[in-house]
Amino acid sequence: MSKTTNKFSPEVRERAVRLVLDNEGQHGSRWQAVMSIAAKIGCVPQTLNDWVKKAEVDSGKRPGVSSEMAERMKALERENRELRQANEILRKASAYFAMAELDRRSK
């Protein structure tokens, strides 16, 4: 889960990204388009630029890990961590019961 709250809805993000990509030719550079549109929607230009880059990765126009794949990897890492913890608990429980069985037999 994200540590920050998302001030902008997914619809606003998508629209802002679309505006940047559609109006890029009307500005001297992409950064100028980003700065112009970021000011209009009230966000930091770097944030909007990150949204544009992420949209390009997700659409395959830019190399990188897509949002879907990143979410999948995060879920698998969480599952892996939980399984390691469960294995550690089972290992300790097994050792405890093995010692208890040895103590019982030696009496």
NORCORDA-V320012 format. One record per pair of residues at least 12 apart in sequence whose ideal C-beta (glycine too) atoms are under 10 Angstrom apart, sorted by the first residue. I is the first residue (numbers start at 0). GAP is how many residues later the second one is. D is the distance in Angstrom with one decimal. If there is no record, write none. Layout:
# NORCORDA-V320012
i: {I,I}
gap: {GAP,GAP}
d: {D,D}
This chain:
# NORCORDA-V320012
i: {6,6,6,7,7,7,7,7,7,11,11,11,11,12,12,12,12,12,12,12,12,13,13,14,14,15,15,15,15,15,15,15,15,15,15,15,16,16,16,16,16,16,16,16,16,16,17,17,17,18,18,18,18,18,18,18,18,19,19,19,19,19,19,19,19,19,19,19,20,20,20,20,20,20,21,22,22,23,29,29,30,30,30,31,32,32,32,32,33,33,33,33,33,33,33,34,34,35,36,37,53,53,53,54,56,56,57}
gap: {35,36,40,33,34,35,39,40,43,29,30,31,39,28,30,34,35,38,39,41,42,37,41,22,26,18,21,22,24,25,27,31,32,35,36,39,17,20,31,32,34,35,36,37,38,39,19,34,37,14,15,17,18,21,22,29,33,13,14,15,16,17,18,28,29,31,32,35,12,31,34,35,38,40,15,13,14,28,19,22,14,15,18,13,12,15,16,19,12,13,14,15,16,17,18,13,14,12,15,13,12,13,16,12,12,13,12}
d: {8.5,7.5,9.3,7.3,8.7,6.5,8.5,9.4,8.7,6.5,9.7,8.8,9.8,9.2,9.1,9.3,8.5,5.3,9.8,9.1,8.5,8.6,7.8,9.4,8.3,9.1,5.7,7.7,8.5,5.4,7.5,9.4,5.7,6.6,8.4,9.8,9.8,9.0,7.7,9.9,5.2,5.2,9.5,8.3,4.6,8.8,9.8,9.6,8.5,8.0,9.7,9.0,5.0,8.2,8.5,9.3,9.9,5.1,5.6,9.9,8.8,5.5,8.8,6.7,8.3,8.3,5.2,9.0,8.5,6.9,7.8,8.4,9.8,9.5,9.9,7.7,7.2,9.2,7.9,7.5,7.4,9.9,7.2,9.7,9.9,9.3,9.8,9.0,8.4,9.4,5.1,4.9,9.8,9.2,6.8,8.5,9.0,9.9,9.5,9.7,8.8,6.5,9.6,9.2,9.6,9.4,9.9}
